[in-house]
Amino acid sequence: MVRETVDALASGVRFGKFVSVGAVGAVFDMTTTTALIVGFGILGEYAKLVGAEVAIVVMFAINERWTFSELGASGPLPTLSRFVRSNLVRSGGLAVQFLIVRGLRQLDLSVVVFGFDLWQLIPIPIAIAGSMFLNYVAESLLTWRVTQS
């Protein structure tokens, strides 16, 4: 059982799909977060929370239909159950992202380009990358319950 689970997690194809979906999620995350910071003046940490939730919803939908499409029962209730588990699982990754953004904002740095301090945005992709592996393992095991290749 343990060997089968490790083999399933080590699937290059599945991990590649997950990372690809993560890239799409990152675009939604960064776009939403940036719009909230630049357009509405929302503090970075809080904008990041909203951006991350938008990305979580988008990534769940794509992962459900593509990355893990062969796993889990079909129908509205099982799908809703996976969606709720995915949100709970990703809250751990979101906590990691929040702490990274918060920690990097504590560094008194500034990268001003055309009058805008890019340092408000630079921590966002760093935070996303920091939580990617955690999310892959947790989503595989807890949301879609991968146990075999």
Secondary structure, DSSP 8 states (H G I E B T S, - for coil): -HHHHHHHHT-HHHHHHHHHHHHHHHHHHHHHHHIIIIIH---HHHHHHHHHHHHHHHHHHHIIIIITTTSS--SHHHHHHHHHHHHHHHHHHHHHHHHHHHHHHHS----EETTEEGGGTTHHHHHHHHHHHHHHHHIIIIIS-----
